[in-house]
Amino acid sequence: MYYSSGNYEAFAHPRKPEGVDNKSAYIVGSGLAALTAACYLVRDGQMKGERVHILEKGPTAGGACDGWRFENIGYVMRGGREMDNHFEVMWDLFRSIPSIETEGVSVLDEYYWLNKADPNYSLCRATVNRGEDAHTDGKFDISDKGAMEIMKLFFTPNEELQDKRISDFFDDEVFGSNFWLYWRTMFAFENWHSALEMKLYIQRYIHHIGGLPDFTALRFTKYNQYESMILPMVKYLEGFGVQFHFGVQVTNVEFDCTADRKVAKRIDVIRDGKSEAIDLTENDLVFITNGGCVENSSMGSQNTPAPYNTEIKEGGGWDMWRKIAAQDPSFGHPDKFCYDPEQTNWMSATVETLDQRIIPYIKNICKRDPFTGKVVTGGIVTVKDSSWLMSWTINRQPQFRQQPKDHCLVWVYALFTDKPGDYVKKPMRECTGKEICMEWLYHIGVPESEIEDMAANSANTVPVMMPYIDAFFMPRAYGDRPKVVPDGAVNFAFLGQFAETPRDTIFTTEYSMRTGMEAVYTLLNVDRGVPEVWGSVYDVRDLLDATVKLRDGKKPIDMELNLLEKMALKKVLSKIHGTDIEKLLKEYQVI
């Protein structure tokens, strides 16, 4: 497997890999990474679909990319997915996945047309005082000292960031800024999370720094992620005859490991309540989704809280990874990520409005009518003075194809589930759906006398607790996540958010899909390049642009300098006078 960039390999079709007709594949899990691996097996690996087996413990595919309506409970979207125009693997695959809504076009086509016709941007990024615009006004509002702290992290070698926390590098100069408000609520970072992941994120999205305050950097699917992404992939795979095995729980994979050779020998499963084993040869490829950010997630309802289940039980994704990791040091260290759910949990809730009573308060904040079918909030609206640190968003409506046209779906989430609310004086994790809705209604300005009645009769709210949703952000060292294909691996690979691939950032659709592509291309030796992570961090134009925009348009040369620094700067500027370097710096308003 190797990386490539540009058009030469992007549109090439690889030759059929040698020996692929004699191989089979077993894929553990059916999340985005797993489905991507299956798609590349049949598209570029040219493996016969009937020889590809997807083993899923649940009743449906999709993993964390969900979007369902439960009878007598309501609509549920545990999370949302924000996409970037430089998700290179994602678009490489989705150009081949047919739309299930528009005949003759791909998922990429319909996504591209939608976001060109209806570009994303926010008209209110944050509120205070019960629905008033916080007037962040597109500003990062960060001091020179804070900007230097970010720059220091940016240039610190990755090796020096292992097991370090963000709070080891930032103080209130950053934590008190709009920059951190935008960042932590958009990506779900906490102060104690990994400094290494923080740095990787800054580098990965340096080309989007200017688009963070108003979300012009983002793109969204038309419907929820399950209907927009997962269903088309499932239909595509079914067209090839790929075998889906639902209700099959993988409890362990057994390996034969020596110093220089590792072979998967058996998959232990529970099917219909009975233990079974799938014996493997070296021609049987195994793709393992290890860990799981939505493992142990639980759902409440309008009148019941979502249970906070933290116990890691036998047969789950974390337990399976523990059993696998015990067999070889190169298989990672799951307990670096799942040892303390108090540091990795947050909650979300899906609010379905049932009439028009709540809609005026939404319009007052987002300045848009949610029923036009176009962008509504344009990303999350963060309640800056919420003790839960609540954010909420409304994507294009309807979010479900079968959703009533006059109902609006709102996704609410909060990072501090253990803090009492500002209106409902209870921690979010103890609240029913109705109570979470009441807290949200309070913060969008509904009169207190009407809050409870609206939450009870004008909305239906379904809460979800996710104890390990931020597990991948926990401080870590290299080796804590296994490589996609560990050194010496003969017939297996790891997939998803807890597999290690260089430069890309976790908690993204692209990361999951990249691991799937890299796994297939490595094990089948597909003769085509995997598109490299977008190289904006190596583009001086993006670096200059981000430097100026991070300081809200102030030129770097206007930073406070001592006498010696001023003299050195003056000398440098005289040296570049009249050159292309001076021209470039002026173009990006550095000087």
For each residue, the residues with C-beta under 8 A, 3 or more apart:
1: 485 518 521 522 525 526 530
2: 529 530
3: 529 530 531 532
4: 8 9 10 528 529 530 531 532
5: 529 531 532 535
6: 9 10
7: 10 11
8: 4 12
9: 4 6 12 528 529
10: 4 6 7 92 531
11: 7
12: 8 9 528
13: 44 528
14: 17 44 526 527 528
15: 527
16: 20 46
17: 14 20 45 46 524 525 526 527
18: 525
19: 22 23 283
20: 16 17 23 45 46 47 524
21: 48
22: 19 283
23: 19 20 47 51 283 284 285 524
24: 47 51 52 53 283 284 285
25: 37 38 41 47 51 52 53 284 285 286 287
26: 53 55 267 278 280 284 285 286 287
27: 30 34 37 38 52 53 54 55 286 287 289 495
28: 34 55 250 253 267 286 287 288 289 320
29: 33 34 54 55 56 63 250 288 289 292 317 495 496
30: 27 34 35 54 56 58 60 61 62 63 244
31: 34 35 61 62 63 64 65 289 496 512
32: 35 36 62 63 64 65 229 230 496 509 512 513 516
33: 29 36 37 63 289 495 496 497 499 512 513 515 516
34: 27 28 29 30 31 37 38 54 63 287 289 495 496 516
35: 30 31 32 38 39 54 61 230 233 234 237 516
36: 32 33 39 40 89 93 233 512 513 515 516 517
37: 25 27 33 34 40 41 287 493 495 516 517 519 520
38: 25 27 34 35 41 42 52 54 237 242 516
39: 35 36 42 43 93 96 97 233 236 237 516
40: 36 37 43 44 45 93 516 517 520 521 526
41: 25 37 38 44 45 47 52 520 524
42: 38 39 45 46 47 48 49 52 237 240 242
43: 39 40 46 93 96
44: 13 14 40 41 520 521 526 528
45: 17 20 40 41 42 520 524 526
46: 16 17 20 42 43
47: 20 23 24 25 41 42 51 52 524
48: 21 42 51 52 241
49: 42 52 237 239 240 241 242 243
50: 241 242 243
51: 23 24 25 47 48
52: 24 25 27 38 41 42 47 48 49 237 240 242 243
53: 24 25 26 27 242 243 245
54: 27 29 30 34 35 38 61 237 242 243 244 245
55: 26 27 28 29 245 248 250 267 269
56: 29 30 60 61 244 245 246 247 248
57: 247 248 249 250 315
58: 30 246 247
59: 246 247
60: 30 56 68 246
61: 30 31 35 54 56 230 233 234 244
62: 30 31 32 65 66 67 225 226 230
63: 29 30 31 32 33 34 66 289 292 294
64: 31 32 78 79 292 293 294
65: 31 32 62 81 225 226 229 230 509
66: 62 63 76 77 78 79 224 225 226
67: 62 76 77 223 224 225 226 227 399 400
68: 60 75 76 226
69: 74 75 76 400 402
70: 73 74 75 76 299 462
71:
72:
73: 70 76 299 301 302 462
74: 69 70 301 302 350 352 433 460 461 462
75: 68 69 70 350 352 399 400 403 409 462
76: 66 67 68 69 70 73 299 350 462 464
77: 66 67 80 224 225 348 350 399 409 411
78: 64 66 294 297 348 464 466
79: 64 66 348 413 469
80: 77 220 225 393 395 411
81: 65 220 221 225 229 509
82: 186 218 219 220 379
83: 87 90 111 218 219 220 221 509 510
84: 87 205 208 217 218 219 508 510
85: 219
86: 207 534 536
87: 83 84 90 91 508 509 510 513
88: 91 92 510 531 532 533 534
89: 36 92 93 510 513 514 517 530 531
90: 83 87 93 94 509 510 513
91: 87 88 94 95 108
92: 10 88 89 95 517 531
93: 36 39 40 43 89 90 96 97 513 517
94: 90 91 97 106 107 108 111 229
95: 91 92 106 108 109
96: 39 43 93 106 236
97: 39 93 94 106 107 108 232 233 236
98: 105 106 107 232 235 236
99: 102 103 105 106 107 109 110 232
100: 231 232 235
101: 110
102: 99 105 109 110
103: 99
104:
105: 98 99 102 109 110
106: 94 95 96 97 98 99 109 110
107: 94 97 98 99 110 111 228 229 232
108: 91 94 95 97 111 112
109: 95 99 102 105 106 112 113
110: 99 101 102 105 106 107 113 114 222
111: 83 94 107 108 114 115 219 221 222 228
112: 108 109 115 116
113: 109 110 116 117
114: 110 111 117 118 221 222
115: 111 112 118 119 120 219 220
116: 112 113 119
117: 113 114
118: 114 115 374 375 396
119: 115 116 216 375
120: 115 215 216 218 219 220 375 378 379
121: 214 215 216 375 378
122: 125 214 215 366 377 378 379 381
123: 366 367 368 378
124: 127 133 365 366 367 377 381
125: 122 134 136 138 182 213 214 215 379 381 382
126: 133 134 136 181 381 382 383 384
127: 124 130 131 132 133 134 365 381 382 383 384 443 444
128: 132 134 383 384 385
129: 132 385
130: 127 442 443 444 445
131: 127 361 364 365 443 444 445
132: 127 128 129 445
133: 124 126 127 365
134: 125 126 127 128 384
135:
136: 125 126 139 141 178 181 182 213
137:
138: 125 213 214
139: 136 178 213 552
140: 177 178 179 182 213 549 550 551 552
141: 136 177 178 179 552
142: 146 147 150 173 174 177 178 179 550 551 552
143: 146 147 173 177
144: 147 148 551 559 560
145: 148 149 173
146: 142 143 149 150 170 173 174 177 179
147: 142 143 144 150 151 550 551
148: 144 145 151 152
149: 145 146 152 153 169 170 171 173 174
150: 142 146 147 153 154 170 174 179 202 550
151: 147 148 154 155
152: 148 149 155 156 169
153: 149 150 156 161 169 170 195 198 199 202
154: 150 151 199 202 203
155: 151 152
156: 152 153 160 161 169 195 199
157: 160 161
158: 161 162 196 199 200 478
159: 162 478
160: 156 157 164
161: 153 156 157 158 164 194 195 196 199
162: 158 159 196 476 477 478
163: 475 476 477
164: 160 161 168 169 194 195 196 475
165: 168 191 192 193 194 195 475
166: 169 170 189 190 191 192 193 194 195 198
167: 170 171 191 192
168: 164 165 195
169: 149 152 153 156 164 166 195 198
170: 146 149 150 153 166 167 173 174 175 180 191
171: 149 167 174 175
172: 175 176
173: 142 143 145 146 149 170 176 177
174: 142 146 149 150 170 171 177 179 180
175: 170 171 172 180 191
176: 172 173 180
177: 140 141 142 143 146 173 174 180 181
178: 136 139 140 141 142 181 182 213
179: 140 141 142 146 150 174 182 183 550
180: 170 174 175 176 177 183 184
181: 126 136 177 178 184 185 382 384
182: 125 136 140 178 179 185 186 212 213
183: 179 180 186 187 189 212
184: 180 181 187 188 189 190 191 389 415
185: 181 182 188 380 382 389 391 415
186: 82 182 183 212 379 380
187: 183 184 201 507
188: 184 185 346 413 415 469 470 473 507
189: 166 183 184 193 197 198 473
190: 166 184 193 343 415 470 473
191: 165 166 167 170 175 184
192: 165 166 167 343 475
193: 165 166 189 190 197 198 343 470 473 474 475
194: 161 164 165 166 197 198 473 474 475 476
195: 153 156 161 164 165 166 168 169 198 199 475
196: 158 161 162 164 199 200 475 476
197: 189 193 194 200 201 472 473 505 506
198: 153 166 169 189 193 194 195 201 202
199: 153 154 156 158 161 195 196 202 203
200: 158 196 197 203 204 503 504 505
201: 187 197 198 204 205 505
202: 150 153 154 198 199 205 206
203: 154 199 200 206 503 537
204: 200 201 503 504 505 533 534 537
205: 84 201 202 208 209 217 505 536
206: 202 203 209 536 537 542 543 546
207: 86 534 536 539 542 545 546
208: 84 205 211 212 217
209: 205 206 212 545 546 549 550
210: 213 216 217 545 546 549
211: 208 214 215 216 217 218
212: 182 183 186 208 209 215 217
213: 125 136 138 139 140 178 182 210
214: 121 122 125 138 211 378
215: 120 121 122 125 211 212 218 378 379
216: 119 120 121 210 211
217: 84 205 208 210 211 212
218: 82 83 84 120 211 215 378 379
219: 82 83 84 85 111 115 120
220: 80 81 82 83 115 120 375 395 396
221: 81 83 111 114 224 225 228 229
222: 110 111 114 228 396
223: 67 227 228 396 398 399 400 401
224: 66 67 77 221 227 228 399 400
225: 62 65 66 67 77 80 81 221 228 229 230 509
226: 62 65 66 67 68 229 230 231
227: 67 223 224 230 231 400 401
228: 107 111 221 222 223 224 225 231 232
229: 32 65 81 94 107 221 225 226 232 233 509
230: 32 35 61 62 65 225 226 227 233 234
231: 100 226 227 228 234 235
232: 97 98 99 100 107 228 229 235 236
233: 35 36 39 61 97 229 230 236 237
234: 35 61 230 231 237 238 244
235: 98 100 231 232 238 239
236: 39 96 97 98 232 233 239 240
237: 35 38 39 42 49 52 54 233 234 240 242 244
238: 234 235 241 242 244
239: 49 235 236
240: 42 49 52 236 237
241: 48 49 50 238
242: 38 42 49 50 52 53 54 237 238
243: 49 50 52 53 54
244: 30 54 56 61 234 237 238
245: 53 54 55 56 248 271
246: 56 58 59 60
247: 56 57 58 59 271 272
248: 55 56 57 245 269 270 271
249: 57 269 270 271 315
250: 28 29 55 57 253 267 268 269 320
251: 268 269 270 275 314 315 319 320 323
252: 267 268 320 323 324
253: 28 250 264 266 267 268 286 288 320 324 492
254: 264 265 266 267 268 327
255: 262 263 264 265 324 327 328 492
256: 262 263 265
257: 261 262 263 327 328
258: 261 262 488
259: 488
260: 488
261: 257 258 488 490
262: 255 256 257 258 328 330 486 488 489 490 492
263: 255 256 257 282 490 491 492
264: 253 254 255 267 280 284 286 490 491 492
265: 254 255 256 279 280
266: 253 254 277 278 279 280
267: 26 28 55 250 252 253 254 264 277 278 280 286
268: 250 251 252 253 254 275 276 277
269: 55 248 249 250 251 275 276 277 278
270: 248 249 251 273 274 275 276 315
271: 245 247 248 249 274 276
272: 247
273: 270
274: 270 271
275: 251 268 269 270
276: 268 269 270 271
277: 266 267 268 269
278: 26 266 267 269
279: 265 266
280: 26 264 265 266 267 284 286 491
281: 284 491
282: 263 490 491
283: 19 22 23 24 491
284: 23 24 25 26 264 280 281 491
285: 23 24 25 26 491 492 493 523 524
286: 25 26 27 28 253 264 267 280 491 492 493
287: 25 26 27 28 34 37 492 493 494 495 516 519 520
288: 28 29 253 324 492 493 494 495
289: 27 28 29 31 33 34 63 292 317 494 495 496
290: 317 320 321 324 332 334 482 494 495 496 498 499
291: 295 317 318 321 334 337 338 471 472 496 497 498
292: 29 63 64 289 295 316 317 318 468 496
293: 64 466 468 469 470 471 472 497 507
294: 63 64 78 297 466 468 469
295: 291 292 312 316 317 318 338 467 468
296: 309 310 311 312 316 341 466 467 468
297: 78 294 464 465 466 467 469
298: 306 307 308 309 464 465
299: 70 73 76 306 462 463 464
300: 304 305 306 307 432 433 462 463 464 465
301: 73 74 304 432 433 462 463
302: 73 74 432 433 434 460 461 462
303: 432 433 434
304: 300 301 432 433
305: 300 429 430 431 432 463
306: 298 299 300 347 429 463 464 465
307: 298 300 465
308: 298 345 429 465 467
309: 296 298 465 467
310: 296 341 467
311: 296
312: 295 296 316 318 319 322 338
313: 316 319
314: 251 319
315: 57 249 251 270 319 320
316: 292 295 296 312 313 319 320
317: 29 289 290 291 292 295 320 321
318: 291 292 295 312 321 322 334 338 468
319: 251 312 313 314 315 316 322 323
320: 28 250 251 252 253 290 315 316 317 323 324
321: 290 291 317 318 324 325 331 332 334 498
322: 312 318 319 325 326 334 335
323: 251 252 319 320 326 327
324: 252 253 255 288 290 320 321 327 331
325: 321 322 328 331 332 333 334 482
326: 322 323
327: 254 255 257 323 324 331
328: 255 257 262 325 331 486
329: 479
330: 262 479 482 483 486 487 488
331: 321 324 325 327 328 482 486 494
332: 290 321 325 479 480 481 482 494 498
333: 325 336 479 480
334: 290 291 318 321 322 325 337 338 498
335: 322 338 339
336: 333 339 474 475 476 477 480
337: 291 334 344 468 471 472 474 476 480 498
338: 291 295 312 318 334 335 341 344 468 471
339: 335 336
340: 343 344
341: 296 310 338 344 345 467 468
342: 345 418
343: 190 192 193 340 470 474
344: 337 338 340 341 467 468 469 470 471 473 474
345: 308 341 342 417 429 465 466 467 468 469 470
346: 188 413 414 415 417 466 469 470
347: 306 413 414 417 428 429 436 463 464 465 466
348: 77 78 79 411 412 413 463 464 466
349: 411 412 413 433 436 437 440 461 462 463 464
350: 74 75 76 77 409 410 411 412 461 462 464
351: 409 410 411 412 437 440 459 460 461
352: 74 75 407 408 409 410 459 460 461
353: 356 357 358 359 407 408 409 410 458 459
354: 407 457 458 459 460
355: 358 406 458
356: 353 359 360 406
357: 353 360 450 454 458
358: 353 355 361 362 408 441 444 446 454 458 459
359: 353 356 362 363 370 408
360: 356 357 363 364
361: 131 358 364 365 441 444 445 446
362: 358 359 365 366 370 376 394 408 410 444
363: 359 360 366 367 368 369 370
364: 131 360 361 367 444 445
365: 124 127 131 133 361 362 377 381 444 445
366: 122 123 124 362 363 370 376 377 378 381 394
367: 123 124 363 364
368: 123 363 372 374 375 376 377
369: 363 372
370: 359 362 363 366 376 394 397 408
371: 397 405 406 408
372: 368 369
373: 396 397
374: 118 368 396
375: 118 119 120 121 220 368 378 396
376: 362 366 368 370 393 394 395 396 397
377: 122 124 365 366 368 380 381 392 393 394 395
378: 120 121 122 123 214 215 218 366 375
379: 82 120 122 125 186 215 218 393
380: 185 186 377 391 392 393 413
381: 122 124 125 126 127 365 366 377 391 392 393
382: 125 126 127 181 185 386 389 390 391
383: 126 127 128 386 388 389 390 391 392 443
384: 126 127 128 134 181
385: 128 129 422
386: 382 383 389 390 414 422 439 443
387: 416 419 420 421 422
388: 383 414 415 416 417 419 421 422 428 439
389: 184 185 382 383 386 414 415 416
390: 382 383 386 412 413 414 439 440 443
391: 185 380 381 382 383 412 413 414
392: 377 380 381 383 410 411 412 413 440 444
393: 80 376 377 379 380 381 410 411
394: 362 366 370 376 377 397 408 409 410 411
395: 80 220 376 377 399 409 411
396: 118 220 222 223 373 374 375 376 399
397: 370 371 373 376 394 403 408 409
398: 223 401 403 404 405 407 409
399: 67 75 77 223 224 395 396 403 409
400: 67 69 75 223 224 227 403 409
401: 223 227 398
402: 69
403: 75 397 398 399 400 407 409
404: 398 407
405: 371 398
406: 355 356 371
407: 352 353 354 398 403 404
408: 352 353 358 359 362 370 371 394 397
409: 75 77 350 351 352 353 394 395 397 398 399 400 403
410: 350 351 352 353 362 392 393 394 440
411: 77 80 348 349 350 351 392 393 394 395
412: 348 349 350 351 390 391 392 436 440 461
413: 79 188 346 347 348 349 380 390 391 392
414: 346 347 386 388 389 390 391 417 428
415: 184 185 188 190 346 388 389
416: 387 388 389 419 428
417: 345 346 347 388 414 427 428 429 465
418: 342 427 429
419: 387 388 416 427 428
420: 387 425 426 427
421: 387 388 424 425 426 427 428 431 435 439
422: 385 386 387 388 439 442 443
423: 438 439 442 443 448 451
424: 421 431 435 436 438 439 442
425: 420 421
426: 420 421 430 431 435
427: 417 418 419 420 421 430 431
428: 347 388 414 416 417 419 421 431 436 439 463
429: 305 306 308 345 347 417 418 465
430: 305 426 427
431: 305 421 424 426 427 428 435 436 439 463
432: 300 301 302 303 304 305 435 436 461 463
433: 74 300 301 302 303 304 349 436 437 460 461 462 463
434: 302 303 437 438 455 456 461
435: 421 424 426 431 432 438 439 455
436: 347 349 412 424 428 431 432 433 439 440 461 463
437: 349 351 433 434 440 441 454 455 459 461
438: 423 424 434 435 441 442 451 452 455
439: 386 388 390 421 422 423 424 428 431 435 436 442 443
440: 349 351 390 392 410 412 436 437 443 444
441: 358 361 437 438 444 446 451 454 455
442: 130 422 423 424 438 439 446 448 451
443: 127 130 131 383 386 390 422 423 439 440
444: 127 130 131 358 361 362 364 365 392 440 441
445: 130 131 132 361 364 365
446: 358 361 441 442 450 451 454
447: 450 451
448: 423 442 451
449:
450: 357 446 447 453 454
451: 423 438 441 442 446 447 448 454 455
452: 438 455 456
453: 450 456 457 458
454: 357 358 437 441 446 450 451 457 458 459
455: 434 435 437 438 441 451 452 458 459 461
456: 434 452 453
457: 354 453 454
458: 353 354 355 357 358 453 454 455
459: 351 352 353 354 358 437 454 455
460: 74 302 351 352 354 433
461: 74 302 349 350 351 352 412 432 433 434 436 437 455
462: 70 73 74 75 76 299 300 301 302 349 350 433
463: 299 300 301 305 306 347 348 349 428 431 432 433 436
464: 76 78 297 298 299 300 306 347 348 349 350
465: 297 298 300 306 307 308 309 345 347 417 429
466: 78 293 294 296 297 345 346 347 348 469
467: 295 296 297 308 309 310 341 344 345
468: 292 293 294 295 296 318 337 338 341 344 345 471
469: 79 188 293 294 297 344 345 346 466
470: 188 190 193 293 343 344 345 346 473 474
471: 291 293 337 338 344 468 474 498
472: 197 291 293 337 497 498 506 507
473: 188 189 190 193 194 197 344 470 506 507
474: 193 194 336 337 343 344 470 471
475: 163 164 165 192 193 194 195 196 336
476: 162 163 194 196 336 337 480 481
477: 162 163 336 480
478: 158 159 162 500
479: 329 330 332 333
480: 332 333 336 337 476 477
481: 332 476 498 499 500
482: 290 325 330 331 332 486 494 498 499 500
483: 330 486 487 494 499 500 501
484: 493 494 495 499 500 501 515 518 519 522
485: 1 489 492 493 494 518 519 522 523
486: 262 328 330 331 482 483 489 494
487: 330 483
488: 258 259 260 261 262 330
489: 262 485 486 492 493
490: 261 262 263 264 282
491: 263 264 280 281 282 283 284 285 286 523
492: 253 255 262 263 264 285 286 287 288 485 489 523
493: 37 285 286 287 288 484 485 489 499 515 518 519 520 522 523
494: 287 288 289 290 331 332 482 483 484 485 486 498 499 515 519
495: 27 29 33 34 37 287 288 289 290 484 499 512 515 516 519
496: 29 31 32 33 34 289 290 291 292 499 512 515
497: 33 291 293 472 506 507 511 512
498: 290 291 321 332 334 337 471 472 481 482 494
499: 33 290 481 482 483 484 493 494 495 496 515 519
500: 478 481 482 483 484
501: 483 484 504 511 514 515 518
502: 533
503: 200 203 204 532 533
504: 200 204 501 508 510 511 514 533
505: 197 200 201 204 205 508 511
506: 197 472 473 497 511
507: 187 188 293 472 473 497 511
508: 84 87 504 505 511 512
509: 32 65 81 83 87 90 225 229 512 513
510: 83 84 87 88 89 90 504 513 514
511: 497 501 504 505 506 507 508 514 515
512: 31 32 33 36 495 496 497 508 509 515 516
513: 32 33 36 87 89 90 93 509 510 516 517
514: 89 501 504 510 511 517 518 530 533
515: 33 36 484 493 494 495 496 499 501 511 512 518 519
516: 32 33 34 35 36 37 38 39 40 287 495 512 513 519 520
517: 36 37 40 89 92 93 513 514 520 521 530
518: 1 484 485 493 501 514 515 521 522 530
519: 37 287 484 485 493 494 495 499 515 516 522 523
520: 37 40 41 44 45 287 493 516 517 523 524 526
521: 1 40 44 517 518 524 525 526 528 530
522: 1 484 485 493 518 519 525
523: 285 485 491 492 493 519 520
524: 17 20 23 41 45 47 285 520 521
525: 1 17 18 521 522
526: 1 14 17 40 44 45 520 521
527: 14 15 17
528: 4 9 12 13 14 44 521
529: 2 3 4 5 9 532
530: 1 2 3 4 89 514 517 518 521
531: 3 4 5 10 88 89 92
532: 3 4 5 88 503 529 535
533: 88 204 502 503 504 514
534: 86 88 204 207
535: 5 532 538 539
536: 86 205 206 207 539 542
537: 203 204 206 542 543
538: 535
539: 207 535 536 542 543
540: 543 544 584
541: 544 545 584 588
542: 206 207 536 537 539 545 546
543: 206 537 539 540 546 547
544: 540 541 547 548 584 585 588 590
545: 207 209 210 541 542 548 549 588
546: 206 207 209 210 542 543 549 550
547: 543 544 550 551 556 590
548: 544 545 551 553 554 555 556 588 589 590
549: 140 209 210 545 546 552 553
550: 140 142 147 150 179 209 546 547
551: 140 142 144 147 547 548 554 555 556
552: 139 140 141 142 549
553: 548 549 589
554: 548 551 558 559
555: 548 551 558 589 590 591
556: 547 548 551 559 590
557: 569 573 590 591
558: 554 555
559: 144 554 556
560: 144
561: 565 566 569
562: 565 566
563: 566 567
564: 567 568
565: 561 562 568 569
566: 561 562 563 569 570
567: 563 564 570 571
568: 564 565 571 572
569: 557 561 565 566 572 573
570: 566 567 573 574
571: 567 568 574 575
572: 568 569 575 576
573: 557 569 570 576 577 582 591
574: 570 571 577
575: 571 572
576: 572 573 579 581 582 585
577: 573 574 582
578: 582
579: 576 582 583
580: 583 584
581: 576 584 585
582: 573 576 577 578 579 585 586 591
583: 579 580 586 587
584: 540 541 544 580 581 587 588
585: 544 576 581 582 588 590 591
586: 582 583 589 590 591
587: 583 584
588: 541 544 545 548 584 585
589: 548 553 555 586
590: 544 547 548 555 556 557 585 586
591: 555 557 573 582 585 586
